[in-house]
Amino acid sequence: MDTQQVISPSRAPSRAPSGGVVHVKVRHSSHFTVIGNHLAQHHELSLIAIGLATHIQSLPTGAKVGIKCLVERFPESEARIAGALRELESHGYLRRTRERLPSGRVVTRTTSFNQPCTATQTARPAVKSGAKRAPTAPEKAPRTAHIALDSTPPSLTPEPPSAPPKPTPPLPLPETPSPELDRTASALLVALNHRATAFDLSEDDVQTLTPAIAAWLERKATPAAIRQVLTTDLPVPLKYPVKFLGHRLTKQLPPPLPPAGLSPLYDPLQNCEGCERAFRAPEPGNCAECRWELAATA
């Protein structure tokens, strides 16, 4: 029996790599910047420094590239951007010199290089007086771009440590704990999601905020007035509903009731029967604006 010969392969060989990145390249016809692989694939520069160098090289000549301008443009901190600029200076992609203008103001001149320059390329050779300079072959100077004057000098000293954040004030507590106040407060918190869907609180959240609501109820704040305070003028989006409620319950806590026999300094909070806004009055009813509108239409 003759040996079977294979004339064509069983399937066409695939040109796609078995793993790694696959490039989809579209030719740019305008609004592009050429970046060398010596920068994009630099083995010593950090990713922030490579990205910052790419951004600076894409800017037009005269654009501001001071630290303050870069901090406003990018989310990185001033310390990280200053460190990236120092990296670019040490590897020859950036040069910053301080100059004094005729007006006496000191400014920083920034020069960006699309090819890394060496110290001998950037330094000016000293020429002695009376000595003739030997002719040398013209050297191809690296292309430079984005020369800008910045009134803010580069940071030469490390940043002072930032002040520690202020501690969060504790939530208010009732002077006399009461199971009845706790039940009313808990029911009020559970029903908040009917007024605003962002307040979809868990059981732990309700237990955490219940004493603060009880402190308001103890000071004769009505449930309707508390709901109005907690659900009016909500930020969009509301990322941390529990922290938001705790902040309002702490900052807008009504004053304590006066001792028995003394007239109160403030009227209790009431819920307006017309617009449902909270206002202070000795008895329930309408707020001053709604009373004025009713009198005007009468």
Backbone hydrogen bonds in HBPLUS format (Angstrom, degrees):
<---DONOR---> <-ACCEPTOR-->    atom                        ^
c    i                          cat <-CA-CA->   ^        H-A-AA   ^      H-
h    n   atom  resd res      DA  || num        DHA   H-A  angle D-A-AA Bond
n    s   type  num  typ     dist DA aas  dist angle  dist       angle   num
A0039-LEU N   A0036-GLY O   3.03 MM   3  5.59 152.2  2.11 111.0 118.6     1
A0040-ALA N   A0036-GLY O   3.06 MM   4  6.40 170.4  2.07 152.4 153.5     2
A0041-GLN N   A0037-ASN O   2.85 MM   4  5.36 155.7  1.91 137.0 141.8     3
A0042-HIS N   A0039-LEU O   3.27 MM   3  5.04 161.5  2.31 111.1 108.0     4
A0050-ILE N   A0046-SER O   3.01 MM   4  6.35 159.7  2.05 153.6 158.8     5
A0051-GLY N   A0047-LEU O   3.00 MM   4  6.16 165.5  2.02 147.9 152.0     6
A0052-LEU N   A0048-ILE O   2.84 MM   4  5.97 154.0  1.91 146.5 154.5     7
A0053-ALA N   A0049-ALA O   2.90 MM   4  6.05 157.6  1.95 148.0 153.6     8
A0054-THR N   A0050-ILE O   3.03 MM   4  6.24 157.4  2.08 147.0 153.1     9
A0055-HIS N   A0051-GLY O   2.96 MM   4  6.21 155.0  2.02 145.0 151.7    10
A0056-ILE N   A0052-LEU O   2.93 MM   4  6.17 162.4  1.96 151.1 155.5    11
A0057-GLN N   A0053-ALA O   2.97 MM   4  6.12 163.0  2.00 150.7 155.2    12
A0058-SER N   A0054-THR O   3.18 MM   4  6.32 128.9  2.46 136.7 148.8    13
A0058-SER N   A0055-HIS O   3.17 MM   3  5.23 137.7  2.35  96.8 108.6    14
A0059-LEU N   A0056-ILE O   3.13 MM   3  5.36 159.5  2.18 107.8 114.2    15
A0063-ALA N   A0060-PRO O   3.20 MM   3  5.85 154.8  2.26 141.0 140.1    16
A0070-LEU N   A0066-GLY O   3.00 MM   4  6.29 159.2  2.05 154.2 160.3    17
A0071-VAL N   A0067-ILE O   2.90 MM   4  6.08 152.2  1.97 151.5 158.8    18
A0072-GLU N   A0068-LYS O   3.17 MM   4  6.41 150.9  2.26 143.1 150.1    19
A0073-ARG N   A0069-CYS O   3.11 MM   4  6.33 135.1  2.32 136.8 149.0    20
A0074-PHE N   A0070-LEU O   2.93 MM   4  6.04 152.9  2.00 152.9 157.9    21
A0081-ILE N   A0077-SER O   3.10 MM   4  6.36 161.6  2.14 151.8 156.9    22
A0082-ALA N   A0078-GLU O   2.93 MM   4  6.02 158.8  1.98 145.5 151.8    23
A0083-GLY N   A0079-ALA O   2.97 MM   4  6.15 152.3  2.05 141.5 149.1    24
A0084-ALA N   A0080-ARG O   2.98 MM   4  6.22 151.2  2.07 142.5 150.0    25
A0085-LEU N   A0081-ILE O   2.99 MM   4  6.27 154.0  2.06 149.1 155.7    26
A0086-ARG N   A0082-ALA O   3.08 MM   4  6.34 151.4  2.17 143.5 151.0    27
A0087-GLU N   A0083-GLY O   3.01 MM   4  6.32 146.8  2.13 142.6 151.8    28
A0088-LEU N   A0084-ALA O   3.07 MM   4  6.39 159.5  2.11 149.1 153.4    29
A0089-GLU N   A0085-LEU O   2.98 MM   4  6.25 148.2  2.09 143.7 152.7    30
A0090-SER N   A0086-ARG O   2.97 MM   4  6.18 160.5  2.01 149.0 153.5    31
A0091-HIS N   A0087-GLU O   3.10 MM   4  6.33 137.7  2.29 146.1 157.0    32
A0093-TYR N   A0088-LEU O   2.84 MM   5  5.02 147.6  1.94 158.1 156.6    33
A0092-GLY N   A0089-GLU O   3.26 MM   3  5.27 167.4  2.28 105.6 108.6    34
A0117-CYS N   A0092-GLY O   2.96 MM  25  4.67 166.7  1.97 125.1 123.6    35
A0113-PHE N   A0093-TYR O   3.10 MM  20  4.89 170.2  2.11 127.2 127.4    36
A0095-ARG N   A0111-THR O   2.89 MM  16  5.15 143.5  2.03 149.2 157.3    37
A0111-THR N   A0095-ARG O   2.82 MM  16  5.15 159.1  1.86 154.8 161.3    38
A0097-THR N   A0109-ARG O   2.96 MM  12  5.26 160.1  2.00 146.9 152.2    39
A0109-ARG N   A0097-THR O   2.69 MM  12  5.26 168.3  1.71 167.6 166.5    40
A0099-GLU N   A0107-VAL O   2.86 MM   8  5.47 159.7  1.90 153.7 160.7    41
A0107-VAL N   A0099-GLU O   2.81 MM   8  5.47 163.8  1.83 165.6 168.9    42
A0101-LEU N   A0105-ARG O   2.91 MM   4  5.46 171.4  1.92 159.0 156.5    43
A0104-GLY N   A0101-LEU O   2.78 MM   3  5.28 161.7  1.81 119.9 126.3    44
A0108-THR N   A0150-ASP O   2.85 MM  42  5.12 162.5  1.88 148.5 154.6    45
A0150-ASP N   A0108-THR O   2.93 MM  42  5.12 161.5  1.96 144.1 150.3    46
A0110-THR N   A0148-ALA O   3.13 MM  38  5.53 159.5  2.18 151.8 158.1    47
A0112-SER N   A0145-ALA O   3.13 MM  33  5.37 157.2  2.18 168.6 168.9    48
A0145-ALA N   A0112-SER O   2.97 MM  33  5.37 152.3  2.05 147.8 154.2    49
A0121-GLN N   A0118-THR O   3.16 MM   3  5.25 131.3  2.40  96.7 109.5    50
A0122-THR N   A0118-THR O   3.20 MM   4  6.51 147.5  2.31 147.5 155.7    51
A0123-ALA N   A0119-ALA O   2.96 MM   4  5.96 145.2  2.08 145.4 154.3    52
A0131-ALA N   A0128-LYS O   3.46 MM   3  5.78 163.1  2.50 119.8 123.7    53
A0182-ASP N   A0178-SER O   3.03 MM   4  6.32 158.0  2.08 152.7 159.3    54
A0183-ARG N   A0179-PRO O   2.98 MM   4  6.20 154.0  2.05 145.9 152.0    55
A0184-THR N   A0180-GLU O   3.08 MM   4  6.35 162.8  2.11 150.0 154.3    56
A0185-ALA N   A0181-LEU O   2.84 MM   4  6.01 160.5  1.88 149.8 155.9    57
A0186-SER N   A0182-ASP O   2.84 MM   4  5.94 160.2  1.88 147.6 153.2    58
A0187-ALA N   A0183-ARG O   3.01 MM   4  6.16 161.3  2.05 146.4 151.3    59
A0188-LEU N   A0184-THR O   2.99 MM   4  6.18 151.6  2.07 144.3 152.3    60
A0189-LEU N   A0185-ALA O   3.06 MM   4  6.32 157.8  2.11 150.4 155.3    61
A0190-VAL N   A0186-SER O   3.04 MM   4  6.28 161.1  2.08 151.5 156.4    62
A0191-ALA N   A0187-ALA O   3.13 MM   4  6.24 148.6  2.24 142.5 150.0    63
A0192-LEU N   A0189-LEU O   3.21 MM   3  5.28 162.5  2.24 104.4 109.7    64
A0194-HIS N   A0191-ALA O   3.11 MM   3  5.68 160.6  2.15 114.0 120.1    65
A0195-ARG N   A0192-LEU O   2.93 MM   3  5.43 143.2  2.07 112.8 122.7    66
A0196-ALA N   A0192-LEU O   3.05 MM   4  6.38 154.3  2.12 151.2 159.4    67
A0199-PHE N   A0196-ALA O   3.17 MM   3  5.93 162.0  2.20 120.4 124.9    68
A0206-VAL N   A0202-SER O   3.04 MM   4  6.33 158.6  2.08 149.8 154.9    69
A0207-GLN N   A0203-GLU O   3.02 MM   4  6.28 160.7  2.06 148.7 153.7    70
A0208-THR N   A0204-ASP O   2.95 MM   4  6.15 144.5  2.08 143.2 153.0    71
A0209-LEU N   A0205-ASP O   3.08 MM   4  6.30 155.9  2.14 151.8 156.8    72
A0210-THR N   A0206-VAL O   2.93 MM   4  5.83 133.5  2.15 148.1 158.9    73
A0213-ILE N   A0209-LEU O   3.18 MM   4  6.53 160.4  2.22 158.2 163.6    74
A0214-ALA N   A0210-THR O   2.93 MM   4  6.16 158.0  1.98 155.8 162.8    75
A0215-ALA N   A0211-PRO O   2.96 MM   4  6.22 141.4  2.11 141.0 150.6    76
A0216-TRP N   A0212-ALA O   3.24 MM   4  6.64 147.4  2.35 142.9 150.6    77
A0216-TRP N   A0213-ILE O   3.09 MM   3  5.15 120.2  2.46  96.1 110.6    78
A0217-LEU N   A0213-ILE O   2.95 MM   4  6.33 161.4  1.99 153.2 158.4    79
A0218-GLU N   A0214-ALA O   2.84 MM   4  5.99 151.2  1.93 145.1 153.2    80
A0219-ARG N   A0216-TRP O   3.02 MM   3  5.18 132.0  2.26  98.5 111.7    81
A0221-ALA N   A0216-TRP O   3.15 MM   5  5.54 158.5  2.20 143.7 143.4    82
A0220-LYS N   A0217-LEU O   2.99 MM   3  5.10 145.0  2.12 115.6 114.1    83
A0226-ILE N   A0222-THR O   3.01 MM   4  6.33 155.2  2.07 154.2 161.6    84
A0227-ARG N   A0223-PRO O   2.93 MM   4  6.17 162.7  1.96 151.9 156.1    85
A0228-GLN N   A0224-ALA O   3.04 MM   4  6.22 152.7  2.11 142.1 149.7    86
A0229-VAL N   A0225-ALA O   3.04 MM   4  6.30 154.5  2.11 145.8 151.9    87
A0230-LEU N   A0226-ILE O   3.01 MM   4  6.23 158.1  2.06 152.4 158.1    88
A0231-THR N   A0227-ARG O   3.04 MM   4  6.02 139.5  2.21 147.1 155.6    89
A0244-PHE N   A0240-TYR O   2.99 MM   4  6.19 157.2  2.04 153.6 161.0    90
A0245-LEU N   A0241-PRO O   2.91 MM   4  6.11 164.8  1.93 152.2 155.1    91
A0246-GLY N   A0242-VAL O   2.93 MM   4  6.14 163.0  1.96 150.8 156.0    92
A0247-HIS N   A0243-LYS O   2.90 MM   4  6.07 150.1  1.99 145.0 152.7    93
A0248-ARG N   A0244-PHE O   3.10 MM   4  6.41 164.8  2.12 154.3 157.0    94
A0249-LEU N   A0245-LEU O   2.90 MM   4  6.04 162.6  1.93 153.5 159.0    95
A0250-THR N   A0246-GLY O   3.08 MM   4  6.11 138.7  2.26 136.5 146.1    96
A0251-LYS N   A0247-HIS O   2.87 MM   4  6.00 174.0  1.87 158.3 160.2    97
A0252-GLN N   A0248-ARG O   3.03 MM   4  5.63 159.9  2.07 141.9 147.1    98
A0262-LEU N   A0259-PRO O   3.26 MM   3  5.93 163.2  2.29 138.4 139.7    99
A0281-ALA N   A0268-PRO O   3.09 MM  13  5.97 156.6  2.15 167.6 165.8   100
A0270-GLN N   A0279-PHE O   2.55 MM   9  5.32 166.5  1.56 166.9 171.3   101
A0279-PHE N   A0270-GLN O   2.90 MM   9  5.32 155.7  1.96 149.1 156.1   102
A0272-CYS N   A0277-ARG O   2.87 MM   5  5.28 170.4  1.88 145.6 148.8   103
A0276-GLU N   A0272-CYS O   2.97 MM   4  4.44 131.7  2.21 115.9 125.9   104
A0273-GLU N   A0285-GLY O   3.04 MM  12  5.80 152.2  2.11 134.5 142.9   105
A0291-ARG N   A0287-CYS O   2.96 MM   4  6.20 156.9  2.02 153.3 160.6   106
A0292-TRP N   A0288-ALA O   2.96 MM   4  6.17 150.9  2.05 143.6 151.2   107
A0293-GLU N   A0289-GLU O   3.01 MM   4  6.31 155.7  2.07 146.9 153.2   108
A0294-LEU N   A0290-CYS O   2.92 MM   4  6.16 157.1  1.97 148.8 154.9   109
A0295-ALA N   A0291-ARG O   2.97 MM   4  6.16 151.6  2.05 143.3 151.1   110
A0296-ALA N   A0292-TRP O   2.94 MM   4  6.13 145.9  2.06 143.3 152.8   111
A0297-THR N   A0293-GLU O   3.06 MM   4  6.26 147.8  2.17 145.4 152.7   112
A0298-ALA N   A0294-LEU O   3.12 MM   4  6.08 120.4  2.50 134.2 147.6   113
